[in-house]
C-alpha cells in the first residue's frame, strides 16, 4: 500500500526543467521527422522519445523554424512549443 501511494505522488510531481540536445543518426532523425509530419498533417498528438524520456506533443502545438548564423557556424532548429497543462 505504501508503494501505491508513493507511485501516485510521483504522477503528480512537477517535471524538472530540461534543456537537452541529442545527436541522432540521419536515419533515426528522418524517422522522427516523418512521424512528426504525419501527426501534424492529421492534427493528432505526437509522442517522441528523446534521451530516454517519452514526450507527448499535443495537437495544436506551435511549430517554427529558426535560423542562426555566426562568424563560423550556421544552424537550423525545428522548434515545437506548447503550454503544459496546469495542475
N, C-alpha and C positions, 0 to 999 in steps of 0.2 A: 504493500500500500504506500509506503513512503516513496518508493521508486516511481509510482504512478504520479504522485503529487509533484515530485521533482520534475518529471517529464512535462507535465502540464505547465509548470512555471517556465521551463525552457522555451516553450512555444510562444509565450507572451513577452519574453525578454527582448528589448530593442536590439536591432542588429548593430554591430560595430561598424564604425566608419572604415572605408576601404578604398584604396586607390592602387590598382594593380595593372601592370602592363604585362601581357602574356604573349610570348612568341610561339606561333604555331607553324607547322609545315604548310606549304602552299595548299596542298590537297585538303587538309583539315580546315583551313581558313575558307576555302571555296565552299566546302560542305556547309559550314556555319552560315556563310553569307546567303547561300541558296535557301536554307531553311528560314532565315530571317526574311528574305524577299517573299517567300511563299506565305509566311504569316502575315506580312504587311498587305500583300495582294488580297488575301482572304479576310482581312480585318479580324484576325484572330490573335490570341496571345501567343507568345513565343518563349520557349524555355531553352536556355543555353547553359552549359557548364563552363566556367572559367576558373582555372586554378583551384579545382576541387570544390567549387561551390556552385550549386544549381540556382540559376536566377531566372525568374519568370518576368518577362516584359509584357505588360498588359496591352490589349488592343488600344489604339488611340495614343500610344506613346509618340513623342515628337522626334523626328529623325532629321539630322542635319549633317552636312559635310563641312569640315573645317580644313583650311589650307594654311600652313605656316611656312615662312621662308626666313632663313637667316643667312649669314655670310657663307657658310659651308654646307648647310643641310636644307632639305625641303621635307615636309611631312603632310600627309593627308590623313585626317581622322574621320571615321564614320561614327557619329555620335547618336545615341538613342537616350532620351531623357523622359522621365515621368515622375509624378509625385507619388510617394509612398502613402498608403492609407494611414490615417491617424488611428491610434489605438486608445 
